[in-house]
Amino acid sequence: MVAAATAVQNGMSLNKASVEYGMPRNTLHAGVNGEASKKAYEKPCVLSAANEKALVERTIHLQRLGFGLTITDVRRLAFDFVQKNNIQIVPGVSR
């Protein structure tokens, strides 16, 4: 990215630099103009590190007992854990 942006600042066209350096023209344009890159969508964290660790340990324990947990089962366990421990969740999240 830095090399491509430097090439554009030194007179190379944006299109030529994007082809030569193998990066999207819009990404290069944003880099040259100093625009902040977009962050990926991040969901807010609901559980503390201690609660997450407890949930992970519970899930591993159930697997060792022979329960084949699907992703739906793990999500349901997490949701039930949150409800039983009165942890505030993001509005609109439901079972």
Beta strands, then each sheet from edge to edge (+ up, - down):
end
